[in-house]
Amino acid sequence: MKHRWIEAPVHFVHQNLLWFLLSLYVIAYLLPGPGLWIRQCTLGSVQWPGGNALSLTLPVFMLAFLLFNAGLGTKAEELSQLARKPGLLIIGVLANTLVPLVFISLFWLVGQGWHSQAELQNILMGLALVASMPIAGSSTAWAQNMNGNLALSLGLVFTTTALSPWLTPLVMHAVGMLAIGDYAEDLHELATQGASAFLVLSVVIPSLLGILVQFIFKEKYLKNAAPYLKLFNLINMLLLSYSNAAISLPQAFTHPDWDFLLLIFIVSTTYCAVAFGSGWLIARAQGATPAEQASLMFGLGMNNNGSGLVLSSLALVDHPAVMIPIIFYNLAQQVFAGIVDRVMGRQHPEVL
């Protein structure tokens, strides 16, 4: 009874999350300034082994909170169950690598008749960067809002992040074999780079801290804080989506090449649908619970495109159009996540 005043807005935002997202994308296009400020706000830096300095921007802390909150909501029985039955986790990690490679290969075959090889190669490189990134930490926030299996969500994020020094080069080398000219050279060169340090600071450490706090204070002591954390989690996730859109949407439509943008839109949304759909198919084939299905769909459908955008802006300055497919997929995955959230909420009210 005492939490009803906070539970009502949480339920309202959750039920209308897709519309909140779409509204924020319109605002980001018309008024990108606050979103750009969020992305550029730097609160310090950390010297990483090897001489690299990692800027601690506001989005890094916002993402870290999403993962801390997810760790806080992870149940001990889910972790032990995941350790005893790691099948879904293993299949999910394999699918997260193989499904994108199959899709990119099919796109390369079908796209050979496109009138511009440069546009085709830019999309190919953009897809390679999306596919090579680990699963997005924000997928855990979506899973948490659906009362999904957070142990499985965190396991997918952890595993793909930990394996990224090997999986990222593998994907880039594979797509580099399909690319031509300097596009192929750039992909093979990028494949020699390791995973970004911020993945450890903003994903792994906060998640472990959340799990540790949950084990120390136990679920019953954190129950009173849960409604407040969930509301803040929703607001935090929406602000992150807005800040990402603020840097991407104006750039995509400043000097539009409409046939190129239409092709990117079709390819990105199809790829996103295939990625989310693969999570649904795996869950159905394995007889997964609705909570596990939610975690698989959000995990396989959402990639850490923030890393891809940073990487392309720093290492691919001679191919700026490569960012556009990443931008479109970044927006598409949030919209698809909102649709999945809405549809699953109606089909399985128990996960809300």
C-alpha positions in Angstrom: 0.0 0.0 0.0 2.7 2.4 0.9 4.5 2.0 -2.5 1.3 2.5 -4.6 2.2 6.1 -5.4 5.4 5.0 -7.0 4.1 1.7 -8.5 1.4 3.5 -10.5 3.9 5.7 -12.6 6.2 2.7 -13.0 3.3 0.6 -14.4 2.2 3.5 -16.7 5.7 4.1 -18.1 6.2 0.4 -18.6 2.9 -0.1 -20.4 3.6 2.9 -22.7 7.4 2.4 -23.1 7.3 2.2 -26.9 5.5 5.5 -27.2 7.9 7.2 -24.7 10.8 5.9 -26.9 9.3 7.2 -30.2 8.5 10.6 -28.6 12.1 10.9 -27.4 13.4 10.1 -30.8 11.4 12.9 -32.3 12.6 15.2 -29.5 16.2 14.1 -30.1 15.9 15.0 -33.8 14.3 18.4 -33.1 16.3 19.2 -29.9 19.5 17.2 -29.7 21.4 19.7 -27.5 20.6 18.2 -24.0 21.3 14.7 -25.4 24.7 15.8 -26.8 25.5 17.4 -23.5 24.8 14.0 -21.7 27.2 12.2 -24.1 29.9 14.8 -23.8 29.7 15.3 -20.0 33.0 13.9 -18.6 33.4 13.3 -14.9 37.0 12.1 -15.0 39.2 9.4 -16.5 40.9 6.1 -15.6 44.3 5.0 -16.7 44.0 1.6 -18.1 46.9 -0.9 -18.3 48.8 -0.4 -21.5 48.7 3.4 -21.3 45.1 3.9 -22.6 43.0 6.4 -20.7 39.3 5.8 -20.4 37.0 8.8 -20.1 34.3 8.4 -17.5 31.5 10.1 -19.3 27.9 10.4 -17.9 26.6 7.7 -20.2 29.3 5.3 -18.8 27.9 5.9 -15.3 24.3 5.6 -16.6 25.0 2.3 -18.2 26.9 1.1 -15.1 23.8 1.8 -13.0 21.6 -0.2 -15.4 24.0 -3.2 -14.9 24.3 -2.6 -11.2 20.5 -2.6 -10.9 20.3 -5.8 -13.0 22.8 -7.5 -10.7 20.8 -6.3 -7.7 17.7 -8.0 -9.1 19.5 -11.3 -9.9 18.1 -14.1 -7.8 20.4 -16.6 -6.3 18.3 -19.5 -7.5 18.5 -18.2 -11.1 22.3 -18.1 -10.9 22.5 -21.6 -9.5 20.1 -22.9 -12.1 22.1 -21.2 -14.9 25.3 -22.9 -13.5 23.5 -26.3 -13.5 21.9 -25.9 -16.9 24.0 -23.6 -19.0 22.5 -24.9 -22.3 20.5 -21.8 -23.0 23.4 -19.5 -22.3 25.8 -21.5 -24.6 23.2 -21.7 -27.4 22.5 -18.0 -27.0 26.2 -17.0 -27.3 26.7 -19.2 -30.4 23.5 -17.8 -32.0 24.7 -14.2 -31.2 27.8 -14.9 -33.4 26.5 -17.2 -36.1 23.1 -15.7 -36.9 24.5 -12.3 -37.9 27.2 -13.9 -40.0 24.6 -15.9 -41.9 22.5 -12.8 -42.4 25.4 -10.7 -43.6 26.5 -13.4 -46.0 22.9 -13.5 -47.5 22.8 -9.7 -47.7 26.1 -9.7 -49.6 24.8 -12.2 -52.1 21.4 -10.4 -52.6 23.0 -7.0 -52.7 25.4 -7.7 -55.6 23.0 -6.1 -58.1 22.8 -2.8 -56.2 23.8 0.2 -58.3 26.5 1.5 -55.9 29.3 -0.7 -54.6 30.4 2.1 -52.2 27.0 2.1 -50.6 26.9 -1.7 -50.4 30.4 -1.8 -48.8 29.4 0.9 -46.3 26.4 -1.1 -45.2 28.5 -4.3 -45.1 31.0 -2.6 -42.8 28.3 -1.2 -40.6 26.7 -4.6 -40.2 30.1 -6.0 -39.3 30.5 -3.5 -36.5 27.0 -4.2 -35.2 27.5 -8.0 -35.3 31.0 -7.9 -33.7 29.9 -6.0 -30.6 29.0 -7.9 -27.4 25.3 -8.0 -26.3 24.2 -4.6 -25.0 24.0 -4.0 -21.2 20.7 -2.3 -21.8 19.2 -5.6 -22.7 19.3 -6.5 -19.0 17.2 -3.4 -18.2 14.6 -4.5 -20.8 14.6 -8.0 -19.4 14.4 -6.7 -15.8 11.3 -4.6 -16.7 9.7 -7.8 -18.1 10.7 -9.7 -15.0 12.9 -11.9 -17.3 15.6 -14.3 -16.1 18.3 -11.8 -15.1 20.9 -14.4 -14.5 20.5 -15.5 -18.2 20.6 -11.8 -19.3 23.7 -11.1 -17.3 25.3 -14.3 -18.4 24.8 -13.4 -22.1 26.3 -9.9 -21.5 29.2 -11.2 -19.4 30.1 -14.1 -21.8 29.9 -12.1 -25.0 31.9 -9.3 -23.4 34.5 -11.6 -22.0 34.8 -13.4 -25.4 34.9 -10.2 -27.4 38.7 -10.2 -27.8 38.2 -13.4 -29.8 34.7 -13.1 -31.2 35.1 -9.5 -32.5 38.1 -10.2 -34.6 36.5 -13.4 -35.9 33.4 -11.6 -37.1 35.4 -8.7 -38.6 37.8 -11.1 -40.4 34.9 -13.1 -41.8 33.1 -10.0 -43.1 36.4 -8.6 -44.4 36.6 -11.6 -46.7 33.3 -10.4 -48.4 34.4 -6.8 -48.6 36.6 -5.3 -51.3 39.4 -2.7 -51.5 40.2 -0.5 -48.6 36.9 -1.5 -47.0 38.3 -5.0 -46.6 41.7 -3.6 -45.4 40.0 -1.5 -42.7 38.0 -4.4 -41.4 41.0 -6.7 -41.2 42.9 -3.9 -39.5 40.1 -3.3 -37.0 40.1 -7.0 -36.2 43.5 -6.7 -34.6 42.1 -4.4 -31.9 41.0 -5.8 -28.5 37.8 -5.1 -26.6 37.2 -1.7 -25.2 38.2 -1.1 -21.6 34.9 0.6 -20.8 33.0 -2.7 -21.2 34.8 -4.0 -18.1 34.1 -0.8 -16.1 30.6 -0.2 -17.2 29.3 -3.8 -17.6 31.3 -6.4 -15.7 32.2 -4.6 -12.5 28.8 -2.9 -11.9 27.0 -6.2 -12.5 29.2 -8.1 -10.0 28.8 -5.3 -7.5 25.0 -5.5 -7.8 25.1 -9.3 -7.3 27.4 -8.9 -4.3 25.1 -6.3 -2.7 22.1 -8.5 -3.3 23.9 -11.4 -1.6 25.0 -9.3 1.4 21.7 -7.5 2.1 19.4 -10.3 0.9 16.2 -9.8 -1.2 13.9 -9.1 1.8 16.0 -6.0 2.8 16.0 -4.6 -0.7 12.3 -5.2 -1.3 11.3 -1.7 -0.2 13.8 0.0 -2.6 12.7 -2.1 -5.6 9.9 0.2 -6.9 12.1 3.3 -6.7 15.0 1.5 -8.4 12.7 0.3 -11.2 11.4 3.8 -11.8 14.9 5.2 -11.9 15.9 2.4 -14.1 13.2 3.2 -16.6 14.1 6.9 -16.6 17.8 6.1 -16.9 17.2 3.8 -19.9 15.0 6.4 -21.7 17.6 9.1 -21.2 20.3 6.9 -22.6 18.1 6.1 -25.6 17.5 9.9 -26.1 21.2 10.7 -25.9 22.1 8.0 -28.4 19.4 9.3 -30.8 20.6 12.9 -30.4 24.0 12.1 -31.9 22.6 9.8 -34.6 19.3 11.1 -36.0 20.4 14.6 -37.0 23.6 13.2 -38.6 21.6 10.7 -40.6 19.2 13.3 -42.1 21.4 16.3 -42.5 22.2 15.5 -46.2 19.9 12.6 -47.0 20.5 10.2 -49.9 17.0 8.7 -49.9 17.6 5.5 -51.8 20.7 4.7 -49.6 18.7 5.5 -46.4 15.8 3.4 -47.6 18.1 0.4 -48.2 19.8 0.9 -44.8 16.3 1.0 -43.2 15.2 -2.2 -44.9 18.4 -4.1 -44.1 18.6 -2.8 -40.5 15.0 -3.6 -39.6 15.2 -7.0 -41.3 18.4 -7.8 -39.4 16.9 -6.7 -36.2 13.7 -8.8 -36.7 15.9 -11.8 -37.5 18.0 -11.3 -34.3 15.0 -10.9 -32.0 13.2 -13.8 -33.9 16.2 -16.1 -33.4 15.8 -15.6 -29.6 12.1 -16.5 -29.9 12.9 -19.6 -32.0 15.6 -20.8 -29.6 13.3 -20.3 -26.6 10.5 -22.3 -28.3 12.8 -25.1 -29.4 14.3 -25.4 -25.9 11.0 -25.2 -24.1 12.1 -22.1 -22.2 9.9 -20.3 -19.7 8.5 -16.8 -20.6 11.1 -15.2 -18.4 13.9 -17.1 -20.2 12.3 -16.2 -23.6 12.3 -12.5 -22.7 16.0 -12.6 -21.8 17.0 -14.5 -25.0 15.0 -12.2 -27.3 16.4 -9.0 -25.7 19.9 -10.4 -25.5 20.1 -11.6 -29.1 18.3 -8.6 -30.5 20.4 -5.9 -28.8 24.1 -5.2 -29.4 26.4 -2.7 -27.7 26.2 -0.2 -30.6 27.7 2.6 -28.5 31.0 0.8 -28.9 30.5 0.4 -32.6 29.7 4.1 -33.0 32.8 5.1 -31.1 35.0 2.6 -33.0 33.7 3.7 -36.4 34.1 7.4 -35.6 37.7 6.9 -34.5 39.0 4.3 -36.8 37.0 4.7 -40.0 37.2 8.5 -40.5 37.6 7.8 -44.3 34.2 6.0 -44.4 31.8 8.2 -42.4 28.7 6.6 -44.0 29.6 3.4 -42.1 28.0 5.0 -39.0 24.6 5.3 -40.6 23.7 1.5 -40.5 24.9 1.4 -36.9 22.7 4.4 -36.1 19.7 2.8 -37.8 20.2 -0.5 -36.0 20.6 1.3 -32.7 17.2 2.9 -33.1 15.6 -0.2 -34.6 16.7 -2.4 -31.7 15.1 0.0 -29.2 11.8 0.1 -31.1 11.8 -3.7 -31.5 12.5 -4.1 -27.8 9.5 -1.8 -27.1 7.3 -3.9 -29.4 8.5 -7.2 -27.8 7.9 -5.7 -24.3 4.4 -4.7 -25.3 3.4 -7.9 -27.1 5.0 -10.3 -24.5 3.3 -8.3 -21.7 -0.1 -9.0 -23.2 0.6 -12.7 -24.0 2.3 -13.4 -20.6 1.0 -11.0 -17.9 3.0 -12.9 -15.3 6.2 -11.5 -16.6 5.2 -7.9 -15.9 
